[in-house]
Amino acid sequence: MSEIRFVDTTVRDGSQSLWAIGLRTADILPIADRLDEAGFDAVEIMATSFEKKMIRDLQEDPWERIAEVRKRITRTPLRMIRGRQLAAFQITPEAVEELWYERMAAMGIGQIRLSDSSNTPEGWRPHVARARNVGIDVVINLIFSLSEKHTDGYYAERARAAAALKPHRICLKDPGALLTPERVRTLAPVVLANAQGIPVEFHTHCNTGLGLLSSLEAIRQGIHIVNAAIPPLAESSSNPSVFDVARNARAMGHSTALDENVLRPVEAHLREVARREGLPEGAPAAYDLQHYQHQVPGGMISNLRFQLGAAGLADRLPAVLEEIAQVRRDFGFPIMVTPYSQFVGAQAVMNVIAGERYRQVSDEIIQYALGGWGREEAESIVPEVREKILSRPRAEALARVKPGQPTLAQVRERWGGPGVSDDDLLLNFFTDAQQVAQMRRARAERAGSEGSHGLQALIAKLGEARSVRHVLIRRGGQSVAMQA
């Protein structure tokens, strides 16, 4: 039997799925060396959705996080996650893309896992080329979806297209937790047969309680690299627990390239963070058949419920979910991932409120129909619907706008001025210069308040924590242990 290998998703997908990107750098650094020692194929460190959250809410520097983690994780590749565009809801200038890849390579990012919201080669190709130019390996996501379009034949063709680009790996990715063990049984062999020998990873979520079972079925079908997370940042809407996948894989007769004993203190540390910060711990989810019908991500349903409630329309949520299914059908079954899930959801809300389909449409929907988000996307829209969207004056105005490609100097002028550093330019692009400056001031204030009082504050805090019975402080090869 073959060896099962793992990619760690705890710090990235676990934090994003369960804690709204709330895991702080200070709580990552104490476990980084153990993630490096455990035997993972790669460690996900961040996605391009993190920068805005870190700067605005956590008041942390994303590039500092990468640098500090890279000092501690020296053997295992660090992986960054991204989509076709750096910022989900706006098209990225090529000069910014080029600079981003250069800086990621300089910071020590070894792998990029790349999603295109429609699984199109035209979306993958430029990123594979840019990454290869700076020495970064690319993992191409083959995103799973449910529709009459997303057949075995579709995935066979897209797997061949991905393999033709010679990526480091292909990842059969199920961000919506839509895969069942039965569907994995038919789909995984198709992807493997058309991957042309390129290694295939498996990535799923646990929203419907089937993540672990689907992962084990992927292993049975011959996929031997699994994305998994460490509890309490596993299960619920996150990825399967690495401990559960490893234990069951061994029961199936496989060996595992992972030292789980190294990871047990990581679990204990994260549970303490959850208790300290009042954050949820992942747990097995109940099966939900309706999830397969509307395919709306869990976080998006929460937002819809809140927004409709604020408008006094809370009772219209069932109608909106039903309309989402219709809008998705009208648009040729786009995969319900960012930004397309938000486009479809917002249009469904407008349809329900207006009482007529497509009487009102947003600029994003018009740009989508014009081909601004991709040729395949625009051509997949039902012709009558596309004509209705594009027959209004606003569509004519937007069609006349032909965005050019600014030079790096123009980009620098727009996002910070001639003296801005490359790293700050990128941070300004994700947010703005004012917010970056506020983040820097907050960091300086925190550093000034810690100083010599840091150890005293730590001892006082530990003394107040009744649940703490054992303290281990390690620095380099030296350690001090204290036990109550």
N, C-alpha and C positions, 0 to 999 in steps of 0.2 A: 504494500500500500504506500502511497506517496506521502510526502511531508506537506503539511498545511502551514502556510505562512500568513502573516497578518500585517495590515497597515493600521496604525493607531489613529483613531478619529476623536479621541477624548477632548483634547484642548480646542479643536475646531468645531466639529459637527456636534459633539456632545454639549459643549457650551452654547452653541448657537441654537440648538434644538430645545434645550431644557432651561437654560439660564439667560436667554436673550443676549448672548455674547457678554454675560456678566462676570465671567471668570477673569480675575485680574492677573497682571503680570507677576505681582508679588506672590501670588498663590500658585503660579506655574513653575517658577524657578526652583522651589524646593524639591519638585518631583522630576525635573528635567533629566537629571543624571540617571534616574531609574528607567525612564522611558528609553534612554540610550542603551542601557545595559540589557534590556529585556529581550532583544532579538527581533524587533519589528523591522519590516522591509522599508518602512518610511513612517514619519510622524507628521500628521497634518498640523500645521502651526497657525494658519490664518486663511481667511478668504477675503476677497476684495470688498465684501460687505462689512468688514470689521473696522476699517479705518474711520468711518464716520462715527460709529458708535463709540469707539475708543477715545477719539478726540473730544466729542461733544459731552458724552455722559461719564465715561471713566476718567477723563482728563489724563490720558496716557498717550505716549508716543508709540505708534505701531512699529516704527523702525527700531526703536530701542528694544522692544520686546523681541524682535527677531535677533538682534545683536546679542542680547543677554542669553537667550535660549541657545543660540549657536555656540556660545562659549561652553555650554554644558552638554549639548548634544553634538558630539564631534564625529561619531562613527555612522550614525543613521541619517539618511537624507531627510531634510526638511521639505515638506510639501506645501505649496500654496494652491488654493482653489480659486478658480475664476470662470467667468462666462465670456461670451463673445465680446461684450463691452466691459470696461473697467467699472464704470458706474452704471448700475442696472438700467436706469431710465433715460440715459442720454448717450448719444453716439460719441465715441472717443476719438479725438484727432490722432492721426498716425504718429505724429511727433511725440505725443504723450505715451502711446503704446511702446514705441521704440525705447524711450527713456525708462519706462517702467521695467521692461525686460532687462535692460542694462543694470539697473539698480538692484533688482532682485538677485541677479547673478553675483553682483558685488557683495551683497549682504549674506550670501551663503545659501540661498534657496536652490536646492538641487533638482526639484521636480515641480511641475505644474500639472494639476489635474484640470482639464479643460472641458467645459460644457458649451455646446451650442444649443440654444433652446429648441432648434428644429432638427438637430442631428445632421446638419448639412456640411458637406466637404468645403463649400465656399466660406463657411464660418470657421472651420478648423484650420484650413491651409495656411493663412497668414500667421497664425499663432505658432504653429509647428515650425515654420521657417524662422520666425523671430527667436523663439526659444533655442532652436538648434544653433543659431548664430552666436549665442552667448554661452553655450554649453549647458543648458538646462534640458533635462529629459521631460518629455510630454506624455501624459496619460490621457487618452481621449475617452471622454464619457460617451457611452452609447445609452441614451436616456430612454427608459421604458415608459410606455404610455398605453392606455387602453382605448381603442377605437377601431372602426372598420378599416382604417388606414394602416394601423400599426400591426401588421401581420408578420408571420415568420418570414415571408418573402421580403418584406420591408427591412427587417433586421438583418437578414442575410446580405442584402444589397448594401446597407449602411455599414455593416461590419467589414465587408470587402473594401468599401471606400475609405474607412478609417485605416485599415491595414495597409492600403496603398501608400499612405503617407509615412509609413515606417515609424510609428510612435514607439516609445519605450514600452508601453502597455496599452491595452484597451480595458475600460471598466464598464461592465454591465451595471448601470446605475439606476436605482429605483427610488428616487427622492420622495415620491408620493406614497410609498408603502403600498403599491398596487399589486405587486407580485404575490402569487400564492405558490405553494410547493408544486401544485399541478402545472401551473404555467411555467415555472422554472424548469420542470421536467421536459417540456417541449421546446423552450426557448434557448436554454443554455447550450444544448448540442448544436443548434443552428449557429449561434455566435462563435462557438469554438471551431466549428467546421469551416467558417469563413474568415477567421482571424489570421489565416496564413502563417500559423506558428507563433504569432505574437502572443505573449502571456496575457491572460484575461483575469481581471479582478472582479469581485462581486461586492456590491454596495446596496444595502437596503435599510429601511427604517421599520419601527415596531408599532406604528400607529394602530394597526389592526390585530396585534398580537401574533403575527405570523413571521416576523423578521428572523427569528432563530431557526424556525422550521424551513424557511426559504433558503437560508444560508446553508443549512445542512444538505438540502436537496441540490444546491449548486455544487457542493463538494462531491456528492454522489455522481453528478453528471460530468465531473472532471475539471471544475474550476477550483484551484487549490490556493488562491490568494483571496483572503476575506478581509473586508473593512469592518472593524469592530471597536467598541469603546469600553472604557473601564468604569464600573459602577462607582458612584451613583449617577454618572453622566452617560449611562446606557439605558436601554429600554424606553418605555413611554413613546415619545415622538423621536427619540434618538435611535442609534444603531444597536444591534445586538451586543450583549455582554461578551467581551473577549474570553472571559472565564467559561461561560456557557458553551460558546462555539468550540473552544479548545477541548473541554471535557468530553463533549459529545463526539467530536472528531476522533478522539482517541478510542472511544467506545466503538466507533465504526471501523477501527483497525488502522487508523492513520497515526503518524507521529506529528508532533507540532514543534515548529521552530520558535519556541517562546519559553522563557523562564517566568512562570507565573508567580513564583515566590518573590521575585524582585518587584512585582507589581502590587502585592498585597498592601504594603505601606502607602502606595499611591491611592488605593481605594480608601484607606483609613484617613488619609490627609484630606481627600475630597469630601468625604462625609463630614469631617470637622468643619470644612469651609461652608458646606451646606447648612449645618446647624448654626454656625456663627452668623451667617448672612441671611438666614431664613429663606433659603433657596430650596426648590423641590428636588427630591431624589427620584430618579427614574424607577418605574415599576412596570410589570407586565400589563399590557392594555387588553381590554375586552374587544372581541371581534365586532366590527361595525360594517355591515353590508352596504349601508347608504354611502359610505366613503367611496366605494367603487362606482357609484352612480354619478355623483357630481365631481369627484376627483379634485375637490378644492382642498389645498393644504390647510392643516389645522389652524395655524396662526392666522390665515386669511379669513377663515370662518369667524374667529374671535373678533377680528377687526370689522367684518361686515356686521356682526351682531351689535357691536358698540356703536358704529356709525348710524345704523338704522335706528337704534334705540335713541340716540341723541337727536335724531330728526323726528322722533315720535312715530316711527314706522317699524317697531320691533316685530310686529305681527306679520310683516311682509318677508321675513327671512326665508320661509319655505318657497315662496314664489320666486325670490331672487335665485335660490339654489336651482330651482327648475329652469329658470331663464338662463342661468349660466350654462347648463347643458345644451340649450338651444343655440346660444351665441357661439359656443365652441363648435357645434355642428356647422353653423353658417360660415365659420372661419376656417373650415377644413381640418378640424380637430388639432389645433395647436396643443403642444404639450403643456400641461398646467404647472409650469415653473416660472420664476421671475425672469423677465417682466410680463410674459404673456398671460399668466394667471391673473395678474392685477388688471391688465387691459381688458380681459374677458369679464372679470368680476365687475369692474366699474361700468362697462357698457351694459351689463345685465341690470344693474341698479338703475341706470338711466332709462332703460326700456320699461322696467316695472313702474317707475315713478311717472314717466310720461304717458304710459298706457298705450304706447305704439313703438314698435321696434325701429330703432335707428332714426327716429325723428330728431334726436339730439345725439351727437357724437363728439368725442374729444379730439384734440389735435393729434394725440398719440395714435388713435384709431385711424385717422385720416392718413398719417404718415405710414402706418402699417399697410393700409390699402394701396398707397402709392409705391410701395416697395422699399421704403426707407429702412425697414428692419430685415429685408431679405426678399429676393425674387420668389423663392418657393412659398414664403408666407403669403405674399400678395396674390399669387396665382392660385392659391388653394381656396380663396374666398369664393363662396357661391356667387356666380356672375351677377345675379339680380341684386344681391346685397352689396357687392362692391360698387355697382353702378349707383345705387342709392346713396352710398357714402360719398362718392366722388362727384356727384352731380350738384353739389352746393358751392356757393361762392368761396367759402373758406378753403375748400379743397383746391379750387383753382388758384387761390393765392399761395397756398403752401406748395403747390406743384411748381410755381415759378421760382421758388427759393432753391438755389443751387449752392449748397454749402461747399466751400472750398476747403483745402487742406492747409491750415496755418503752419508756418515754419516754427522751429523750436524757439527762435527769438520772439516771435509773435505770441507763442504760448507762454513764454516766460513773462512777457509784458502783461498779459492778461491775468496770470495767476501769481503775481507777486512782485513784478518789476525786475529790472536788469540784474540786481544784486542777489536775488533769491537763489538759494542752493538747490541742487537737483532734488534732494530729498524733501525739502520744504515745498518746492513747486508741486510735487506729487501730492503732498498732504493738503495743500491749498486746493488742488483740483478736486479732491474727495470732499472737502468742506469749503473753507475760505480762510484767508489770511488772518482775519480777526479771531476766528475760533481756534486756529493753531496758536496764535499768540496767547490767548486765554489759557490754553492747555499748558503752554510753556511756563506761564506765571504760576499756575497751580502746582506744577511739578517743582518749581523753585521754592515755593512756600512750604511744600511738604518736606523737601530736603532740608530746608532751614530749621523746621520745627523738630526734625528727628535728631540729627547730630549726636551729641553725647548722651542725650536723654533716651535714645532708642532702646538700649539694653534695659534701662530702668523701667521704661514703659512696657517692654515685653515681659519682664518678670512680674510686674504688677498685674498685667492682663492674665498671665498664666495662673497667678494666685487666685484670681477671681473665677476662673473656669473650673467648676466642680467636676466636669467630665474628663479633665486632663489628669492622667495618672503617671504618664511617662513622657519625658522630654529628651530628644536626641538632637544635639547640635553638631553638625559636621562641616568642616572646612578643609578642603583638600584631603589629605590623608589622615587628619586628626579629627577626633570626635570626643564629645563630652555627653554622658548620659546621666539623667536624674530621674529618680522614681519616687513617687509618694508612698 
